[in-house]
Amino acid sequence: MTLKVGVIGTGMIGQDHIRRLTKVLSGVDVVAVNDIDVKRAAAVAPEGATVFETAGDLIRSETVEAVVICSWGPAHEAQLLDCIAAGKPVFCEKPLVTTAAAARGVMEAEVAFGRRLIQVGFMRRFDGDYRRLKAVIDSGSLGTPLTYRSVHRNASVPAGLYSSDMPLNDTLVHDADISRWLLSDEVKGVEVRLPRRSSRGGDLRDPTLVLLHLASGALVDVEISVNIAYGYDIRGEVSCEMGVASLPERPSAVIRDQYGVRQRVPEDWRERFIDAYDQEFREWIAAAAQGTATGPSTWDGYAATLVADAALRAAETGAFQPITMIAKPGLYDTAIAQAAE
């Protein structure tokens, strides 16, 4: 069977996913596209795909069996609710939604439907290096995790198009999600510290340091630097009771010459996580073909939204910001969700 997919949003990430679904992966066919810019949607639509003028029309189309949402964040809530109402599995790029209230509304709709339909695009969980690091933590061979350090560095960001809130709104959600997943824990509070600004960032608050307080008492130290110049550098190290484990240097040729020993640093997120993006869609396609979803859930999107909101408050106030979560619905309990699937 071939899963018939509609893609909403044909910007950079939407176009990359269309490429992935049509040229890299099997068992899937992009049969429909939609974008607020109809001409752009038509220009990038695969041969034979229908271009829909509205996202709702695409979602309700009888030819579309599952949906990929890559649209503007504030549009996600209505599109997700439409997907749930239609009973169609959906892959939603982060952010899930832009407010905690919207996340609760989407969760309530999915719980009322009675089956998971939504997978959120936190691709780091599908990266081989992160999965091996989690296997070490879960094995217990190093004892209980005490601290985790997460580093996210970009060579640069577009001048005039990137604001000081974006490291916390757009970037921190990845670090928060991967920390929760690696340590099997929840974030209960956030602190933000703003050190001396990089001259490369103009008026941006760059870098940004974030401290996540987890329910277990473990601490997560996050560094976000978006004008570091040398490349796209993602790092992670967990310190446990009896040892330390960290992500490896990204595999590449090691050069030895008169300048010393060096490795090339990935240029951007597409290069660093291309395999993870492919794998998350393989797993989504397999689940969607069965009418359900796997991987990062609506609950995980809700948790990330709470962390981002708290971090923005912490950056403004300079004070610790607590996080209060609703009770976790049983649908998002791993054992229960797997049994339902």
Disulfide bonds with the S-S distance in Angstrom:
none
